[in-house]
Amino acid sequence: MSDLFMQNLNTGLTITIIGMLVVMAFLVLMIFAISLSTKIVEIYNKYFPEVLPEDKTTKKKVQVKDDSQIAIAVAMAHHASKGGK
């Protein structure tokens, strides 16, 4: 009985160690692949940069000559935040 237990224990430990080594090898391979893909994307972006569309709404600036328009806008915002009461 003891001999069978030791044989099963040996088999179980062997399978456990092999499984852990397979997982460890996969994780090392995954880290290598991620770092390699990061470097490839950096090189790609260096030669083919992404062109961002221009935001046309920020180019238009309204010139206010007096502070009365600003005061009216602030008063309207305050009135709206109070629920119009």
PyMOL Python script that loads the backbone (N, CA, C, O; Angstrom):
from pymol import cmd

cmd.read_pdbstr("""\
ATOM      1  N   MET A   1       0.816  -1.192   0.000  1.00  0.00           N
ATOM      2  CA  MET A   1       0.000   0.000   0.000  1.00  0.00           C
ATOM      3  C   MET A   1       0.857   1.252   0.000  1.00  0.00           C
ATOM      4  O   MET A   1       0.537   2.219  -0.691  1.00  0.00           O
ATOM      5  N   SER A   2       1.924   1.248   0.752  1.00  0.00           N
ATOM      6  CA  SER A   2       2.807   2.403   0.843  1.00  0.00           C
ATOM      7  C   SER A   2       3.542   2.621  -0.476  1.00  0.00           C
ATOM      8  O   SER A   2       3.804   3.756  -0.874  1.00  0.00           O
ATOM      9  N   ASP A   3       3.869   1.522  -1.145  1.00  0.00           N
ATOM     10  CA  ASP A   3       4.571   1.622  -2.427  1.00  0.00           C
ATOM     11  C   ASP A   3       3.670   2.253  -3.492  1.00  0.00           C
ATOM     12  O   ASP A   3       4.133   3.058  -4.300  1.00  0.00           O
ATOM     13  N   LEU A   4       2.395   1.892  -3.493  1.00  0.00           N
ATOM     14  CA  LEU A   4       1.433   2.468  -4.427  1.00  0.00           C
ATOM     15  C   LEU A   4       1.217   3.950  -4.138  1.00  0.00           C
ATOM     16  O   LEU A   4       1.094   4.747  -5.068  1.00  0.00           O
ATOM     17  N   PHE A   5       1.169   4.332  -2.849  1.00  0.00           N
ATOM     18  CA  PHE A   5       1.009   5.733  -2.477  1.00  0.00           C
ATOM     19  C   PHE A   5       2.195   6.564  -2.953  1.00  0.00           C
ATOM     20  O   PHE A   5       2.009   7.659  -3.482  1.00  0.00           O
ATOM     21  N   MET A   6       3.398   6.060  -2.772  1.00  0.00           N
ATOM     22  CA  MET A   6       4.597   6.787  -3.197  1.00  0.00           C
ATOM     23  C   MET A   6       4.647   6.904  -4.721  1.00  0.00           C
ATOM     24  O   MET A   6       5.087   7.928  -5.245  1.00  0.00           O
ATOM     25  N   GLN A   7       4.212   5.892  -5.420  1.00  0.00           N
ATOM     26  CA  GLN A   7       4.185   5.944  -6.878  1.00  0.00           C
ATOM     27  C   GLN A   7       3.176   6.998  -7.358  1.00  0.00           C
ATOM     28  O   GLN A   7       3.467   7.760  -8.280  1.00  0.00           O
ATOM     29  N   ASN A   8       2.003   7.039  -6.738  1.00  0.00           N
ATOM     30  CA  ASN A   8       1.002   8.049  -7.091  1.00  0.00           C
ATOM     31  C   ASN A   8       1.477   9.447  -6.732  1.00  0.00           C
ATOM     32  O   ASN A   8       1.230  10.397  -7.474  1.00  0.00           O
ATOM     33  N   LEU A   9       2.158   9.581  -5.598  1.00  0.00           N
ATOM     34  CA  LEU A   9       2.687  10.877  -5.188  1.00  0.00           C
ATOM     35  C   LEU A   9       3.746  11.351  -6.175  1.00  0.00           C
ATOM     36  O   LEU A   9       3.773  12.526  -6.541  1.00  0.00           O
ATOM     37  N   ASN A  10       4.610  10.451  -6.603  1.00  0.00           N
ATOM     38  CA  ASN A  10       5.644  10.791  -7.602  1.00  0.00           C
ATOM     39  C   ASN A  10       5.008  11.217  -8.922  1.00  0.00           C
ATOM     40  O   ASN A  10       5.439  12.196  -9.531  1.00  0.00           O
ATOM     41  N   THR A  11       4.006  10.501  -9.358  1.00  0.00           N
ATOM     42  CA  THR A  11       3.326  10.836 -10.606  1.00  0.00           C
ATOM     43  C   THR A  11       2.638  12.196 -10.489  1.00  0.00           C
ATOM     44  O   THR A  11       2.711  13.013 -11.407  1.00  0.00           O
ATOM     45  N   GLY A  12       1.977  12.433  -9.373  1.00  0.00           N
ATOM     46  CA  GLY A  12       1.297  13.703  -9.162  1.00  0.00           C
ATOM     47  C   GLY A  12       2.258  14.880  -9.133  1.00  0.00           C
ATOM     48  O   GLY A  12       1.989  15.923  -9.729  1.00  0.00           O
ATOM     49  N   LEU A  13       3.371  14.715  -8.444  1.00  0.00           N
ATOM     50  CA  LEU A  13       4.373  15.796  -8.399  1.00  0.00           C
ATOM     51  C   LEU A  13       5.000  16.035  -9.766  1.00  0.00           C
ATOM     52  O   LEU A  13       5.269  17.178 -10.135  1.00  0.00           O
ATOM     53  N   THR A  14       5.230  14.979 -10.507  1.00  0.00           N
ATOM     54  CA  THR A  14       5.807  15.117 -11.853  1.00  0.00           C
ATOM     55  C   THR A  14       4.848  15.881 -12.769  1.00  0.00           C
ATOM     56  O   THR A  14       5.264  16.786 -13.491  1.00  0.00           O
ATOM     57  N   ILE A  15       3.587  15.520 -12.736  1.00  0.00           N
ATOM     58  CA  ILE A  15       2.595  16.207 -13.564  1.00  0.00           C
ATOM     59  C   ILE A  15       2.462  17.671 -13.137  1.00  0.00           C
ATOM     60  O   ILE A  15       2.332  18.558 -13.980  1.00  0.00           O
ATOM     61  N   THR A  16       2.497  17.919 -11.821  1.00  0.00           N
ATOM     62  CA  THR A  16       2.404  19.291 -11.319  1.00  0.00           C
ATOM     63  C   THR A  16       3.580  20.129 -11.784  1.00  0.00           C
ATOM     64  O   THR A  16       3.393  21.258 -12.238  1.00  0.00           O
ATOM     65  N   ILE A  17       4.775  19.601 -11.679  1.00  0.00           N
ATOM     66  CA  ILE A  17       5.983  20.342 -12.089  1.00  0.00           C
ATOM     67  C   ILE A  17       5.982  20.582 -13.593  1.00  0.00           C
ATOM     68  O   ILE A  17       6.333  21.672 -14.046  1.00  0.00           O
ATOM     69  N   ILE A  18       5.594  19.581 -14.369  1.00  0.00           N
ATOM     70  CA  ILE A  18       5.527  19.757 -15.826  1.00  0.00           C
ATOM     71  C   ILE A  18       4.493  20.824 -16.177  1.00  0.00           C
ATOM     72  O   ILE A  18       4.740  21.660 -17.047  1.00  0.00           O
ATOM     73  N   GLY A  19       3.346  20.806 -15.516  1.00  0.00           N
ATOM     74  CA  GLY A  19       2.316  21.805 -15.767  1.00  0.00           C
ATOM     75  C   GLY A  19       2.795  23.206 -15.421  1.00  0.00           C
ATOM     76  O   GLY A  19       2.541  24.149 -16.170  1.00  0.00           O
ATOM     77  N   MET A  20       3.481  23.349 -14.300  1.00  0.00           N
ATOM     78  CA  MET A  20       3.997  24.662 -13.908  1.00  0.00           C
ATOM     79  C   MET A  20       5.057  25.159 -14.895  1.00  0.00           C
ATOM     80  O   MET A  20       5.108  26.349 -15.205  1.00  0.00           O
ATOM     81  N   LEU A  21       5.887  24.263 -15.379  1.00  0.00           N
ATOM     82  CA  LEU A  21       6.908  24.653 -16.350  1.00  0.00           C
ATOM     83  C   LEU A  21       6.268  25.080 -17.676  1.00  0.00           C
ATOM     84  O   LEU A  21       6.729  26.027 -18.313  1.00  0.00           O
ATOM     85  N   VAL A  22       5.209  24.381 -18.085  1.00  0.00           N
ATOM     86  CA  VAL A  22       4.512  24.761 -19.321  1.00  0.00           C
ATOM     87  C   VAL A  22       3.893  26.146 -19.173  1.00  0.00           C
ATOM     88  O   VAL A  22       3.987  26.969 -20.084  1.00  0.00           O
ATOM     89  N   VAL A  23       3.261  26.409 -18.033  1.00  0.00           N
ATOM     90  CA  VAL A  23       2.658  27.719 -17.800  1.00  0.00           C
ATOM     91  C   VAL A  23       3.735  28.795 -17.756  1.00  0.00           C
ATOM     92  O   VAL A  23       3.556  29.868 -18.333  1.00  0.00           O
ATOM     93  N   MET A  24       4.841  28.527 -17.086  1.00  0.00           N
ATOM     94  CA  MET A  24       5.935  29.493 -17.000  1.00  0.00           C
ATOM     95  C   MET A  24       6.516  29.779 -18.388  1.00  0.00           C
ATOM     96  O   MET A  24       6.799  30.933 -18.711  1.00  0.00           O
ATOM     97  N   ALA A  25       6.693  28.752 -19.203  1.00  0.00           N
ATOM     98  CA  ALA A  25       7.215  28.956 -20.554  1.00  0.00           C
ATOM     99  C   ALA A  25       6.239  29.780 -21.386  1.00  0.00           C
ATOM    100  O   ALA A  25       6.661  30.643 -22.155  1.00  0.00           O
ATOM    101  N   PHE A  26       4.946  29.526 -21.241  1.00  0.00           N
ATOM    102  CA  PHE A  26       3.951  30.307 -21.968  1.00  0.00           C
ATOM    103  C   PHE A  26       3.982  31.769 -21.540  1.00  0.00           C
ATOM    104  O   PHE A  26       3.906  32.660 -22.386  1.00  0.00           O
ATOM    105  N   LEU A  27       4.091  32.028 -20.244  1.00  0.00           N
ATOM    106  CA  LEU A  27       4.132  33.408 -19.763  1.00  0.00           C
ATOM    107  C   LEU A  27       5.376  34.136 -20.267  1.00  0.00           C
ATOM    108  O   LEU A  27       5.291  35.299 -20.662  1.00  0.00           O
ATOM    109  N   VAL A  28       6.516  33.472 -20.259  1.00  0.00           N
ATOM    110  CA  VAL A  28       7.747  34.091 -20.779  1.00  0.00           C
ATOM    111  C   VAL A  28       7.591  34.368 -22.265  1.00  0.00           C
ATOM    112  O   VAL A  28       7.994  35.430 -22.740  1.00  0.00           O
ATOM    113  N   LEU A  29       7.015  33.436 -23.001  1.00  0.00           N
ATOM    114  CA  LEU A  29       6.789  33.633 -24.433  1.00  0.00           C
ATOM    115  C   LEU A  29       5.813  34.777 -24.680  1.00  0.00           C
ATOM    116  O   LEU A  29       6.000  35.550 -25.620  1.00  0.00           O
ATOM    117  N   MET A  30       4.777  34.898 -23.854  1.00  0.00           N
ATOM    118  CA  MET A  30       3.802  35.972 -24.002  1.00  0.00           C
ATOM    119  C   MET A  30       4.441  37.333 -23.706  1.00  0.00           C
ATOM    120  O   MET A  30       4.168  38.303 -24.413  1.00  0.00           O
ATOM    121  N   ILE A  31       5.282  37.421 -22.681  1.00  0.00           N
ATOM    122  CA  ILE A  31       5.974  38.671 -22.370  1.00  0.00           C
ATOM    123  C   ILE A  31       6.884  39.067 -23.526  1.00  0.00           C
ATOM    124  O   ILE A  31       6.941  40.239 -23.899  1.00  0.00           O
ATOM    125  N   PHE A  32       7.593  38.097 -24.095  1.00  0.00           N
ATOM    126  CA  PHE A  32       8.463  38.366 -25.237  1.00  0.00           C
ATOM    127  C   PHE A  32       7.648  38.865 -26.430  1.00  0.00           C
ATOM    128  O   PHE A  32       8.059  39.805 -27.111  1.00  0.00           O
ATOM    129  N   ALA A  33       6.500  38.244 -26.687  1.00  0.00           N
ATOM    130  CA  ALA A  33       5.664  38.656 -27.821  1.00  0.00           C
ATOM    131  C   ALA A  33       5.100  40.053 -27.616  1.00  0.00           C
ATOM    132  O   ALA A  33       5.030  40.834 -28.565  1.00  0.00           O
ATOM    133  N   ILE A  34       4.698  40.379 -26.402  1.00  0.00           N
ATOM    134  CA  ILE A  34       4.153  41.717 -26.130  1.00  0.00           C
ATOM    135  C   ILE A  34       5.229  42.775 -26.291  1.00  0.00           C
ATOM    136  O   ILE A  34       4.977  43.822 -26.887  1.00  0.00           O
ATOM    137  N   SER A  35       6.417  42.526 -25.773  1.00  0.00           N
ATOM    138  CA  SER A  35       7.488  43.518 -25.911  1.00  0.00           C
ATOM    139  C   SER A  35       7.915  43.672 -27.367  1.00  0.00           C
ATOM    140  O   SER A  35       8.234  44.776 -27.808  1.00  0.00           O
ATOM    141  N   LEU A  36       7.923  42.578 -28.107  1.00  0.00           N
ATOM    142  CA  LEU A  36       8.267  42.659 -29.524  1.00  0.00           C
ATOM    143  C   LEU A  36       7.208  43.431 -30.305  1.00  0.00           C
ATOM    144  O   LEU A  36       7.541  44.235 -31.175  1.00  0.00           O
ATOM    145  N   SER A  37       5.942  43.191 -30.002  1.00  0.00           N
ATOM    146  CA  SER A  37       4.887  43.910 -30.717  1.00  0.00           C
ATOM    147  C   SER A  37       4.905  45.398 -30.373  1.00  0.00           C
ATOM    148  O   SER A  37       4.584  46.229 -31.222  1.00  0.00           O
ATOM    149  N   THR A  38       5.273  45.743 -29.144  1.00  0.00           N
ATOM    150  CA  THR A  38       5.393  47.146 -28.765  1.00  0.00           C
ATOM    151  C   THR A  38       6.474  47.833 -29.588  1.00  0.00           C
ATOM    152  O   THR A  38       6.280  48.949 -30.069  1.00  0.00           O
ATOM    153  N   LYS A  39       7.604  47.168 -29.748  1.00  0.00           N
ATOM    154  CA  LYS A  39       8.693  47.739 -30.546  1.00  0.00           C
ATOM    155  C   LYS A  39       8.301  47.860 -32.012  1.00  0.00           C
ATOM    156  O   LYS A  39       8.658  48.837 -32.670  1.00  0.00           O
ATOM    157  N   ILE A  40       7.577  46.887 -32.525  1.00  0.00           N
ATOM    158  CA  ILE A  40       7.142  46.937 -33.925  1.00  0.00           C
ATOM    159  C   ILE A  40       6.169  48.099 -34.131  1.00  0.00           C
ATOM    160  O   ILE A  40       6.255  48.800 -35.139  1.00  0.00           O
ATOM    161  N   VAL A  41       5.250  48.312 -33.194  1.00  0.00           N
ATOM    162  CA  VAL A  41       4.299  49.419 -33.312  1.00  0.00           C
ATOM    163  C   VAL A  41       5.023  50.758 -33.220  1.00  0.00           C
ATOM    164  O   VAL A  41       4.670  51.693 -33.939  1.00  0.00           O
ATOM    165  N   GLU A  42       6.026  50.870 -32.354  1.00  0.00           N
ATOM    166  CA  GLU A  42       6.800  52.116 -32.258  1.00  0.00           C
ATOM    167  C   GLU A  42       7.512  52.418 -33.568  1.00  0.00           C
ATOM    168  O   GLU A  42       7.518  53.564 -34.019  1.00  0.00           O
ATOM    169  N   ILE A  43       8.104  51.414 -34.177  1.00  0.00           N
ATOM    170  CA  ILE A  43       8.781  51.614 -35.460  1.00  0.00           C
ATOM    171  C   ILE A  43       7.772  51.985 -36.540  1.00  0.00           C
ATOM    172  O   ILE A  43       8.027  52.874 -37.352  1.00  0.00           O
ATOM    173  N   TYR A  44       6.631  51.309 -36.551  1.00  0.00           N
ATOM    174  CA  TYR A  44       5.586  51.608 -37.528  1.00  0.00           C
ATOM    175  C   TYR A  44       5.101  53.046 -37.376  1.00  0.00           C
ATOM    176  O   TYR A  44       4.937  53.758 -38.367  1.00  0.00           O
ATOM    177  N   ASN A  45       4.869  53.476 -36.125  1.00  0.00           N
ATOM    178  CA  ASN A  45       4.400  54.843 -35.893  1.00  0.00           C
ATOM    179  C   ASN A  45       5.455  55.885 -36.235  1.00  0.00           C
ATOM    180  O   ASN A  45       5.122  57.030 -36.541  1.00  0.00           O
ATOM    181  N   LYS A  46       6.712  55.500 -36.186  1.00  0.00           N
ATOM    182  CA  LYS A  46       7.780  56.436 -36.537  1.00  0.00           C
ATOM    183  C   LYS A  46       7.735  56.759 -38.028  1.00  0.00           C
ATOM    184  O   LYS A  46       7.931  57.909 -38.420  1.00  0.00           O
ATOM    185  N   TYR A  47       7.482  55.757 -38.856  1.00  0.00           N
ATOM    186  CA  TYR A  47       7.486  55.954 -40.304  1.00  0.00           C
ATOM    187  C   TYR A  47       6.098  56.294 -40.865  1.00  0.00           C
ATOM    188  O   TYR A  47       5.992  56.945 -41.905  1.00  0.00           O
ATOM    189  N   PHE A  48       5.050  55.861 -40.185  1.00  0.00           N
ATOM    190  CA  PHE A  48       3.683  56.130 -40.631  1.00  0.00           C
ATOM    191  C   PHE A  48       2.880  56.711 -39.470  1.00  0.00           C
ATOM    192  O   PHE A  48       2.057  56.015 -38.876  1.00  0.00           O
ATOM    193  N   PRO A  49       3.114  57.977 -39.147  1.00  0.00           N
ATOM    194  CA  PRO A  49       2.395  58.552 -37.995  1.00  0.00           C
ATOM    195  C   PRO A  49       0.910  58.708 -38.294  1.00  0.00           C
ATOM    196  O   PRO A  49       0.503  58.886 -39.442  1.00  0.00           O
ATOM    197  N   GLU A  50       0.127  58.639 -37.253  1.00  0.00           N
ATOM    198  CA  GLU A  50      -1.320  58.772 -37.389  1.00  0.00           C
ATOM    199  C   GLU A  50      -1.672  60.243 -37.564  1.00  0.00           C
ATOM    200  O   GLU A  50      -1.253  61.094 -36.779  1.00  0.00           O
ATOM    201  N   VAL A  51      -2.442  60.526 -38.596  1.00  0.00           N
ATOM    202  CA  VAL A  51      -2.855  61.896 -38.862  1.00  0.00           C
ATOM    203  C   VAL A  51      -4.178  62.133 -38.144  1.00  0.00           C
ATOM    204  O   VAL A  51      -5.179  61.477 -38.430  1.00  0.00           O
ATOM    205  N   LEU A  52      -4.169  63.078 -37.213  1.00  0.00           N
ATOM    206  CA  LEU A  52      -5.380  63.379 -36.461  1.00  0.00           C
ATOM    207  C   LEU A  52      -6.161  64.468 -37.175  1.00  0.00           C
ATOM    208  O   LEU A  52      -5.567  65.431 -37.662  1.00  0.00           O
ATOM    209  N   PRO A  53      -7.466  64.338 -37.247  1.00  0.00           N
ATOM    210  CA  PRO A  53      -8.263  65.385 -37.897  1.00  0.00           C
ATOM    211  C   PRO A  53      -8.235  66.664 -37.046  1.00  0.00           C
ATOM    212  O   PRO A  53      -8.194  66.615 -35.817  1.00  0.00           O
ATOM    213  N   GLU A  54      -8.257  67.787 -37.730  1.00  0.00           N
ATOM    214  CA  GLU A  54      -8.239  69.058 -37.031  1.00  0.00           C
ATOM    215  C   GLU A  54      -9.596  69.327 -36.417  1.00  0.00           C
ATOM    216  O   GLU A  54     -10.634  69.037 -37.012  1.00  0.00           O
ATOM    217  N   ASP A  55      -9.575  69.883 -35.223  1.00  0.00           N
ATOM    218  CA  ASP A  55     -10.804  70.245 -34.543  1.00  0.00           C
ATOM    219  C   ASP A  55     -11.167  71.661 -34.962  1.00  0.00           C
ATOM    220  O   ASP A  55     -10.542  72.627 -34.525  1.00  0.00           O
ATOM    221  N   LYS A  56     -12.181  71.777 -35.813  1.00  0.00           N
ATOM    222  CA  LYS A  56     -12.536  73.068 -36.391  1.00  0.00           C
ATOM    223  C   LYS A  56     -13.306  73.953 -35.420  1.00  0.00           C
ATOM    224  O   LYS A  56     -13.420  75.159 -35.641  1.00  0.00           O
ATOM    225  N   THR A  57     -13.834  73.374 -34.352  1.00  0.00           N
ATOM    226  CA  THR A  57     -14.616  74.175 -33.420  1.00  0.00           C
ATOM    227  C   THR A  57     -13.749  75.043 -32.529  1.00  0.00           C
ATOM    228  O   THR A  57     -14.212  76.076 -32.044  1.00  0.00           O
ATOM    229  N   THR A  58     -12.504  74.653 -32.300  1.00  0.00           N
ATOM    230  CA  THR A  58     -11.661  75.438 -31.399  1.00  0.00           C
ATOM    231  C   THR A  58     -10.994  76.611 -32.100  1.00  0.00           C
ATOM    232  O   THR A  58     -10.459  77.498 -31.434  1.00  0.00           O
ATOM    233  N   LYS A  59     -11.014  76.638 -33.420  1.00  0.00           N
ATOM    234  CA  LYS A  59     -10.365  77.723 -34.143  1.00  0.00           C
ATOM    235  C   LYS A  59     -11.178  79.016 -34.105  1.00  0.00           C
ATOM    236  O   LYS A  59     -10.625  80.111 -34.205  1.00  0.00           O
ATOM    237  N   LYS A  60     -12.476  78.880 -33.962  1.00  0.00           N
ATOM    238  CA  LYS A  60     -13.332  80.063 -33.969  1.00  0.00           C
ATOM    239  C   LYS A  60     -13.370  80.666 -32.572  1.00  0.00           C
ATOM    240  O   LYS A  60     -13.835  80.033 -31.624  1.00  0.00           O
ATOM    241  N   LYS A  61     -12.881  81.886 -32.454  1.00  0.00           N
ATOM    242  CA  LYS A  61     -12.917  82.587 -31.183  1.00  0.00           C
ATOM    243  C   LYS A  61     -13.755  83.843 -31.355  1.00  0.00           C
ATOM    244  O   LYS A  61     -13.599  84.596 -32.316  1.00  0.00           O
ATOM    245  N   VAL A  62     -14.621  84.041 -30.420  1.00  0.00           N
ATOM    246  CA  VAL A  62     -15.508  85.202 -30.473  1.00  0.00           C
ATOM    247  C   VAL A  62     -14.874  86.311 -29.649  1.00  0.00           C
ATOM    248  O   VAL A  62     -14.524  86.111 -28.486  1.00  0.00           O
ATOM    249  N   GLN A  63     -14.731  87.461 -30.249  1.00  0.00           N
ATOM    250  CA  GLN A  63     -14.188  88.615 -29.549  1.00  0.00           C
ATOM    251  C   GLN A  63     -15.323  89.369 -28.869  1.00  0.00           C
ATOM    252  O   GLN A  63     -16.274  89.794 -29.525  1.00  0.00           O
ATOM    253  N   VAL A  64     -15.226  89.531 -27.574  1.00  0.00           N
ATOM    254  CA  VAL A  64     -16.227  90.265 -26.810  1.00  0.00           C
ATOM    255  C   VAL A  64     -15.628  91.620 -26.458  1.00  0.00           C
ATOM    256  O   VAL A  64     -14.562  91.705 -25.847  1.00  0.00           O
ATOM    257  N   LYS A  65     -16.327  92.669 -26.851  1.00  0.00           N
ATOM    258  CA  LYS A  65     -15.788  94.010 -26.646  1.00  0.00           C
ATOM    259  C   LYS A  65     -16.145  94.574 -25.284  1.00  0.00           C
ATOM    260  O   LYS A  65     -15.422  95.419 -24.756  1.00  0.00           O
ATOM    261  N   ASP A  66     -17.244  94.122 -24.710  1.00  0.00           N
ATOM    262  CA  ASP A  66     -17.583  94.603 -23.379  1.00  0.00           C
ATOM    263  C   ASP A  66     -17.986  93.422 -22.500  1.00  0.00           C
ATOM    264  O   ASP A  66     -18.271  92.332 -22.997  1.00  0.00           O
ATOM    265  N   ASP A  67     -18.007  93.648 -21.216  1.00  0.00           N
ATOM    266  CA  ASP A  67     -18.288  92.580 -20.268  1.00  0.00           C
ATOM    267  C   ASP A  67     -19.775  92.337 -20.067  1.00  0.00           C
ATOM    268  O   ASP A  67     -20.147  91.427 -19.327  1.00  0.00           O
ATOM    269  N   SER A  68     -20.621  93.109 -20.692  1.00  0.00           N
ATOM    270  CA  SER A  68     -22.052  92.940 -20.469  1.00  0.00           C
ATOM    271  C   SER A  68     -22.546  91.601 -21.028  1.00  0.00           C
ATOM    272  O   SER A  68     -23.415  90.968 -20.428  1.00  0.00           O
ATOM    273  N   GLN A  69     -22.001  91.165 -22.169  1.00  0.00           N
ATOM    274  CA  GLN A  69     -22.412  89.886 -22.740  1.00  0.00           C
ATOM    275  C   GLN A  69     -21.981  88.730 -21.837  1.00  0.00           C
ATOM    276  O   GLN A  69     -22.705  87.743 -21.702  1.00  0.00           O
ATOM    277  N   ILE A  70     -20.812  88.850 -21.224  1.00  0.00           N
ATOM    278  CA  ILE A  70     -20.343  87.811 -20.303  1.00  0.00           C
ATOM    279  C   ILE A  70     -21.240  87.779 -19.075  1.00  0.00           C
ATOM    280  O   ILE A  70     -21.611  86.703 -18.607  1.00  0.00           O
ATOM    281  N   ALA A  71     -21.591  88.941 -18.553  1.00  0.00           N
ATOM    282  CA  ALA A  71     -22.454  89.008 -17.376  1.00  0.00           C
ATOM    283  C   ALA A  71     -23.826  88.411 -17.674  1.00  0.00           C
ATOM    284  O   ALA A  71     -24.394  87.720 -16.828  1.00  0.00           O
ATOM    285  N   ILE A  72     -24.360  88.666 -18.854  1.00  0.00           N
ATOM    286  CA  ILE A  72     -25.655  88.107 -19.230  1.00  0.00           C
ATOM    287  C   ILE A  72     -25.572  86.587 -19.317  1.00  0.00           C
ATOM    288  O   ILE A  72     -26.481  85.889 -18.867  1.00  0.00           O
ATOM    289  N   ALA A  73     -24.491  86.072 -19.892  1.00  0.00           N
ATOM    290  CA  ALA A  73     -24.328  84.622 -20.018  1.00  0.00           C
ATOM    291  C   ALA A  73     -24.207  83.967 -18.648  1.00  0.00           C
ATOM    292  O   ALA A  73     -24.773  82.898 -18.420  1.00  0.00           O
ATOM    293  N   VAL A  74     -23.473  84.598 -17.735  1.00  0.00           N
ATOM    294  CA  VAL A  74     -23.335  84.049 -16.391  1.00  0.00           C
ATOM    295  C   VAL A  74     -24.681  84.082 -15.665  1.00  0.00           C
ATOM    296  O   VAL A  74     -25.040  83.124 -14.981  1.00  0.00           O
ATOM    297  N   ALA A  75     -25.411  85.159 -15.809  1.00  0.00           N
ATOM    298  CA  ALA A  75     -26.718  85.258 -15.158  1.00  0.00           C
ATOM    299  C   ALA A  75     -27.679  84.219 -15.702  1.00  0.00           C
ATOM    300  O   ALA A  75     -28.445  83.633 -14.937  1.00  0.00           O
ATOM    301  N   MET A  76     -27.660  83.978 -17.004  1.00  0.00           N
ATOM    302  CA  MET A  76     -28.544  82.973 -17.596  1.00  0.00           C
ATOM    303  C   MET A  76     -28.170  81.571 -17.114  1.00  0.00           C
ATOM    304  O   MET A  76     -29.048  80.753 -16.839  1.00  0.00           O
ATOM    305  N   ALA A  77     -26.878  81.297 -17.014  1.00  0.00           N
ATOM    306  CA  ALA A  77     -26.433  79.988 -16.534  1.00  0.00           C
ATOM    307  C   ALA A  77     -26.839  79.787 -15.079  1.00  0.00           C
ATOM    308  O   ALA A  77     -27.276  78.700 -14.701  1.00  0.00           O
ATOM    309  N   HIS A  78     -26.699  80.816 -14.270  1.00  0.00           N
ATOM    310  CA  HIS A  78     -27.091  80.733 -12.873  1.00  0.00           C
ATOM    311  C   HIS A  78     -28.607  80.526 -12.759  1.00  0.00           C
ATOM    312  O   HIS A  78     -29.066  79.731 -11.939  1.00  0.00           O
ATOM    313  N   HIS A  79     -29.357  81.220 -13.557  1.00  0.00           N
ATOM    314  CA  HIS A  79     -30.808  81.093 -13.554  1.00  0.00           C
ATOM    315  C   HIS A  79     -31.227  79.688 -13.979  1.00  0.00           C
ATOM    316  O   HIS A  79     -32.153  79.113 -13.406  1.00  0.00           O
ATOM    317  N   ALA A  80     -30.548  79.139 -14.981  1.00  0.00           N
ATOM    318  CA  ALA A  80     -30.877  77.787 -15.445  1.00  0.00           C
ATOM    319  C   ALA A  80     -30.503  76.741 -14.399  1.00  0.00           C
ATOM    320  O   ALA A  80     -31.189  75.727 -14.268  1.00  0.00           O
ATOM    321  N   SER A  81     -29.425  76.974 -13.656  1.00  0.00           N
ATOM    322  CA  SER A  81     -29.018  75.990 -12.645  1.00  0.00           C
ATOM    323  C   SER A  81     -29.962  75.984 -11.456  1.00  0.00           C
ATOM    324  O   SER A  81     -30.041  74.983 -10.743  1.00  0.00           O
ATOM    325  N   LYS A  82     -30.680  77.075 -11.224  1.00  0.00           N
ATOM    326  CA  LYS A  82     -31.647  77.142 -10.131  1.00  0.00           C
ATOM    327  C   LYS A  82     -32.999  76.578 -10.545  1.00  0.00           C
ATOM    328  O   LYS A  82     -33.942  76.587  -9.753  1.00  0.00           O
ATOM    329  N   GLY A  83     -33.099  76.103 -11.738  1.00  0.00           N
ATOM    330  CA  GLY A  83     -34.356  75.515 -12.215  1.00  0.00           C
ATOM    331  C   GLY A  83     -35.293  76.549 -12.797  1.00  0.00           C
ATOM    332  O   GLY A  83     -36.488  76.287 -12.939  1.00  0.00           O
ATOM    333  N   GLY A  84     -34.790  77.688 -13.128  1.00  0.00           N
ATOM    334  CA  GLY A  84     -35.615  78.709 -13.738  1.00  0.00           C
ATOM    335  C   GLY A  84     -36.511  79.430 -12.764  1.00  0.00           C
ATOM    336  O   GLY A  84     -37.473  80.078 -13.177  1.00  0.00           O
ATOM    337  N   LYS A  85     -36.219  79.335 -11.462  1.00  0.00           N
ATOM    338  CA  LYS A  85     -37.061  79.993 -10.446  1.00  0.00           C
ATOM    339  C   LYS A  85     -36.497  81.328 -10.036  1.00  0.00           C
ATOM    340  O   LYS A  85     -37.079  82.011  -9.193  1.00  0.00           O
TER     341      LYS A  85
END
""", "prot")
cmd.dss("prot")
cmd.show_as("cartoon", "prot")
cmd.util.cbc("prot")
cmd.orient("prot")
